[in-house]
Amino acid sequence: MFSGFLPIFLMLSLAHGLIEDSYSSALIELRQENTGKLARINEKSDNLLQLYGSNISLAINKLKLQPLLTSNRSEDARKAFDLARGHLEKIELALDYLYVFVPGGISELMIHDQRHYNKFKTLMDLFGPSIYQLNKRYAEFWSLPDIRLDGSQKNFHKILSGFHSSFLEEIFIYSYEKEIAMKFGESSSDFFYSVVFSDKGRIQSYVGFAANSERLFRKFLERELNAMNAAGSTIFLAAEELNNSDFTTFPYRKMNALNGQIGKKAMNFITKCRSSLFEKHITDLEHLYIFYPMRNMHKYAGGCVVSLAGINRERSLKRLALFAITVLLTCMMYVMASFATSHMLTPLDEINKTLQKISNGNLGSRIEFTRSDELGKLGTAINLMLEGFKHRLRLGKFVSTTLEKSLASNASLEESIKARSVTGTVLFSDIRSFTTLSENWPPDEIAAMLNYHLETMSESVQQFGGQVEQFIGDAIVAFFPDMDSGDSKTRAVCAAIAMFNAHQAINAARTARNQFEYAIGTGLAHGRIIAGPLITPTRSEFCFIGSAKSEAELYEQQSKLGRHTRIVVAPAFSSVIAEISGIDCAALATTGLLELRVKEADK
């Protein structure tokens, strides 16, 4: 029996080998295709220098820059610089600085970024003596005034004059009407393009255009990466070496795709290969990672992440076809196994969906099946857990947020419930004549009114960073902790005004429904309180005590004397009130306290 399977096993082994060979060939083709795209970026960057020079020449003619650069006026030179720079920026090139030497006239340096002034001034100082010497040579044939040199340029002239007689002239001639790249020190090279403007055979000015090659390369690289990433699933990226030798992702439009595990792996691979002069690659189950050095800009390296989903899918389909016979032979066993396991999988799926709903905050679901085995016990336990969650949420409405935040920010419950001193503003608000209202109106109306009042006032408190600490009957006790020195006064005053406005709206709505109106009073006091738990063997409550709370309650009682908002504060609040638009304050009878006034309301 087993010998009959031997040819099948041999066929399966051979076919599997062919599938793997086909997969390897497809992988090589993918690598070569995407390596070629990265190589073309390197090849295109060779043309940046020629592209820069040709566009400078075109800009001079197209924008008619010669009159501006020969007028011997600084403002005209600046205008020419801005026009040329704007033109180059539109085609994603750059112009970092421009120098102008007019015989007998101005010697100007135009810079886009003043942070690089010293570098650009040094380069101008190098070209200045060269232009001076060249102008002297031309003056032998035409009547030309001397080029004016400043002190540093004269020093350069003195130093460089010791070289070969034509050395100074060749510095400028080297870049005359052609693009060149020169590197000074460890910084990246600069692109230069120089021109001499003349009219009727008479030289009018010497002008040089320059841009940093790295800046041009960065714009070019960003444009290429954006274009290559515009379509397809392959992610092309680049990395750059910072001044501190760290390697980081080069910024481009689709770089957020590198924030995941795939992007991190790609960057780690490029970082490891950064010193290599040759292309390298690695693969995992789902992606091909390619590194490609940017030989023209050694601080940069390119790479890409190629999805293997296509060739993986093709290999999977081939494997599926190969093993189809095996699947058919085992189909009956699979059906029987599925029937046996469905008794487990269906309830497990229901449990999984219910737990997912719970994790998303939906506590309205339940496990509906009833069983006597372990899955049934698990379902019952989950239902009990749900009821516990609901009960805890209901209780959470009556827990002080001060305790809640304390529990969230401390390492242990014992630490979080220790009494501590806190500075801030206490707000105490009460409904006037609530006992009389309770005696004159039905309980359900009183309860509905009180619930809506407390909910609305609490929202106003929380809107300005306050914490409702207690509901004492119809009274609200809230606390505004100091974030900065004394800032809780401002937030508490704003919350009290919001409560006043909300109360006005409530009364207007109640009047429209022919319901009774009611009045409130509010007191605010700033100071230090003691916050902590009050614990008995049968009950615990988190509360706070202190003079600020007592003063706020006293001010609320004094608000009966008010004629405006009935929001009463101490004189120390006057400076805070003055900074809040739309309100002011007035003396409260002879109490020495202040009552807030809403200007719009008084009008």
Residue pairs with C-beta under 8 A, 6 or more apart in sequence:
8 325
12 322
12 323
15 322
16 319
16 322
19 315
19 318
19 319
19 322
20 315
22 315
22 318
23 311
23 314
23 315
26 311
26 314
27 283
27 288
27 308
27 311
30 288
30 306
30 308
30 311
31 281
31 288
31 290
31 306
34 234
34 236
34 288
34 290
34 304
34 306
35 279
35 281
35 290
35 292
37 228
37 236
37 304
38 236
38 279
38 290
38 292
38 302
38 303
38 304
39 292
41 221
41 224
41 294
41 302
42 292
42 294
42 295
42 296
42 302
44 220
44 224
45 217
45 220
45 221
45 294
45 296
45 297
46 296
48 191
48 213
48 216
48 217
48 220
49 179
49 180
49 181
49 191
49 213
50 179
51 93
52 93
52 179
52 191
52 193
52 211
52 216
53 178
53 179
53 191
53 193
54 179
55 87
55 88
55 91
55 93
56 84
56 88
56 95
56 179
56 193
56 209
57 177
57 193
59 65
59 83
59 84
59 87
59 88
60 66
60 84
60 195
62 87
63 80
63 83
63 84
63 87
65 80
65 83
65 84
66 197
67 76
68 76
68 77
68 79
68 80
68 83
69 76
69 77
69 80
69 100
69 197
69 205
69 207
70 102
70 197
70 199
70 204
70 205
71 77
72 102
72 105
72 106
72 205
73 106
74 106
74 108
77 98
77 100
77 106
77 108
77 110
78 108
78 110
80 98
81 95
81 98
81 110
84 95
84 98
84 209
85 94
85 95
85 112
88 94
88 95
88 211
92 219
92 220
92 223
93 211
93 216
93 219
94 211
94 212
94 215
94 216
94 219
95 112
95 209
95 210
95 211
96 111
96 112
96 113
96 116
96 120
96 190
96 210
96 211
96 212
96 215
97 109
97 110
97 111
97 112
97 116
97 120
97 123
97 124
97 210
98 109
98 110
98 207
98 208
98 209
98 210
99 107
99 108
99 109
99 110
99 124
99 127
99 128
99 207
99 208
100 106
100 107
100 108
100 110
100 205
100 206
100 207
101 107
101 128
101 131
101 132
101 135
101 147
101 148
101 205
101 206
101 207
102 204
102 205
103 135
103 144
103 145
103 146
103 147
103 203
103 204
103 205
104 144
104 145
104 146
104 147
104 148
105 145
105 148
105 205
106 148
107 128
107 147
107 148
107 149
107 150
107 153
109 120
109 121
109 124
111 117
111 120
119 187
120 210
121 152
122 184
123 184
123 190
123 210
124 153
124 208
125 150
125 152
125 153
125 156
126 156
126 171
127 171
127 172
127 194
127 208
128 147
128 149
128 150
128 153
128 156
128 157
129 149
129 153
129 154
129 156
129 157
129 160
129 161
129 168
129 171
130 160
130 168
130 169
130 170
130 171
130 172
130 173
131 147
131 172
131 206
132 146
132 147
132 149
132 153
132 157
132 168
133 157
133 168
133 169
134 168
134 169
134 172
134 173
134 206
135 144
135 146
135 147
135 203
135 206
136 146
137 169
138 144
138 203
139 146
142 201
142 202
142 203
144 202
144 203
147 206
149 157
157 168
160 167
160 168
160 171
161 168
172 194
172 206
172 208
174 180
175 192
175 193
175 194
175 208
176 194
176 195
176 196
177 193
177 194
177 195
178 193
179 191
179 192
179 193
180 191
180 192
180 193
181 189
181 190
181 191
181 192
181 213
182 189
182 190
182 192
183 189
183 190
184 190
188 212
188 213
188 214
188 297
188 299
189 213
190 210
190 211
190 212
190 213
191 210
191 211
191 212
191 213
191 216
192 208
192 209
192 210
193 208
193 209
193 210
194 206
194 207
194 208
194 209
195 206
195 207
195 208
195 209
196 203
196 205
196 206
196 207
197 203
197 204
197 205
197 206
197 207
198 204
214 297
214 299
217 296
217 297
217 300
218 250
221 238
221 250
221 252
221 294
221 300
222 250
222 251
222 252
222 253
225 236
225 237
225 238
225 250
225 252
225 253
225 254
226 252
226 253
226 254
228 234
228 236
229 235
229 236
229 252
229 253
229 254
233 307
233 309
234 304
234 305
234 306
234 307
235 254
235 257
235 258
235 262
235 263
235 266
235 304
235 305
236 302
236 303
236 304
237 249
237 250
237 252
237 255
237 258
237 263
237 266
237 267
237 270
237 302
237 303
237 304
237 305
238 249
238 250
238 252
238 294
238 300
238 301
238 302
238 303
239 247
239 248
239 249
239 250
239 267
239 270
239 271
239 274
239 300
239 301
239 303
240 247
240 248
240 250
240 299
240 300
241 247
241 274
241 299
241 300
242 248
247 267
247 270
247 271
247 274
247 301
249 255
249 258
249 263
249 267
250 300
257 263
258 264
258 266
258 267
262 287
262 305
263 305
265 284
265 287
265 289
266 289
266 303
266 305
269 280
269 282
269 289
269 291
269 303
270 291
270 301
270 303
273 280
273 291
273 301
274 301
276 291
276 293
277 293
277 295
278 293
279 290
279 291
279 292
279 293
280 290
280 291
281 288
281 289
281 290
281 291
282 288
282 289
283 289
283 308
285 308
285 312
286 307
286 308
286 309
286 312
287 305
287 306
287 307
287 308
288 305
288 306
288 308
289 303
289 304
289 305
289 306
290 303
290 304
290 306
291 301
291 302
291 303
292 301
292 302
292 303
293 301
293 302
294 300
294 301
294 302
344 375
347 369
347 371
347 375
347 379
348 375
350 367
350 368
350 369
351 367
351 375
351 378
351 379
351 382
353 365
354 365
354 366
354 367
354 382
355 382
357 365
358 365
358 386
358 389
363 386
363 389
363 390
363 393
365 386
366 383
366 386
367 379
367 380
367 382
367 383
369 375
369 376
369 379
370 376
370 379
371 379
396 404
399 542
400 467
400 468
400 469
400 470
400 542
400 543
401 467
401 468
401 469
402 467
402 469
402 479
402 531
402 542
402 544
403 416
403 417
403 533
403 542
405 467
406 416
406 417
407 413
407 416
409 416
410 416
417 532
417 533
417 542
418 532
419 530
419 531
419 532
419 533
420 530
420 531
420 532
421 528
421 529
421 530
421 531
422 479
422 481
422 528
422 529
422 530
422 531
422 544
423 481
423 482
423 488
423 527
423 528
423 529
424 479
424 480
424 481
424 482
424 488
424 526
424 529
424 548
425 479
425 480
425 482
425 488
425 489
425 491
425 492
425 524
425 525
425 526
425 548
426 477
426 478
426 479
426 480
426 524
426 525
426 526
426 527
426 529
426 548
426 549
426 551
426 552
427 461
427 466
427 476
427 477
427 478
427 479
427 480
427 492
427 495
427 496
427 522
427 523
427 524
427 552
428 475
428 476
428 477
428 522
428 523
428 524
428 525
428 549
428 552
428 553
428 555
428 556
429 457
429 475
429 476
429 478
429 496
429 499
429 520
429 521
429 522
429 523
429 556
430 474
430 475
430 476
430 520
430 521
430 522
430 556
431 437
431 450
431 453
431 474
431 475
431 518
431 519
431 520
432 518
432 519
432 520
432 521
432 560
433 518
433 519
434 473
434 474
434 518
437 446
437 516
437 518
438 446
441 516
445 515
449 510
449 515
449 518
450 474
452 506
453 474
453 503
453 506
453 518
454 471
454 476
456 502
456 503
456 506
457 476
457 499
457 502
457 503
458 468
458 476
459 502
460 495
460 498
460 499
460 502
461 467
461 468
461 476
461 478
461 495
461 499
462 468
463 495
463 498
464 480
464 491
464 492
464 494
464 495
464 498
465 480
465 483
465 491
466 478
466 479
466 480
466 491
466 492
466 495
467 478
467 479
467 480
467 481
468 476
468 477
468 478
469 477
469 478
469 479
469 543
469 544
470 476
470 477
470 543
471 477
477 549
478 495
479 529
479 544
480 488
480 491
480 492
480 495
481 488
482 488
486 526
486 576
488 526
489 524
489 526
489 573
489 576
490 576
490 579
490 580
492 524
492 526
493 524
493 567
493 569
493 573
493 576
493 577
493 580
493 583
493 596
494 580
496 522
496 524
496 565
496 567
496 596
497 565
497 567
497 580
497 582
497 583
497 596
497 598
499 520
499 522
500 522
500 565
500 567
500 596
500 598
501 598
503 520
504 601
507 517
507 518
510 516
510 517
511 517
519 566
520 566
521 556
521 557
521 559
521 560
521 562
521 566
521 567
521 568
522 556
522 559
522 565
522 566
522 567
522 568
523 551
523 552
523 553
523 554
523 555
523 556
523 557
523 558
523 559
523 567
523 568
523 569
524 552
524 555
524 567
524 568
524 569
524 570
524 573
525 547
525 548
525 549
525 550
525 551
525 552
525 555
525 569
525 570
526 548
526 570
526 572
526 573
527 546
527 547
527 548
527 551
528 546
528 547
528 548
529 544
529 545
529 546
529 548
529 549
530 544
530 545
530 546
531 542
531 543
531 544
532 542
532 543
532 544
533 540
533 541
533 542
533 543
534 540
534 541
534 542
534 543
551 570
555 568
555 569
555 570
555 593
556 568
558 568
558 588
558 591
558 593
559 566
559 567
559 568
559 588
559 595
560 566
561 588
561 589
561 591
562 568
562 588
562 595
563 595
564 586
564 595
564 596
564 597
564 598
564 601
564 602
565 595
565 596
565 597
565 598
565 601
566 595
567 595
567 596
568 588
568 593
568 594
568 595
568 596
569 577
569 585
569 593
569 594
569 595
569 596
570 593
570 594
571 592
571 593
571 594
573 585
573 594
574 585
574 594
577 583
577 584
577 585
577 594
577 596
578 584
582 598
582 599
582 600
583 596
583 597
583 598
583 599
584 596
584 597
584 599
585 594
585 595
585 596
585 597
586 594
586 595
586 597
587 593
587 594
587 595
588 594
588 595
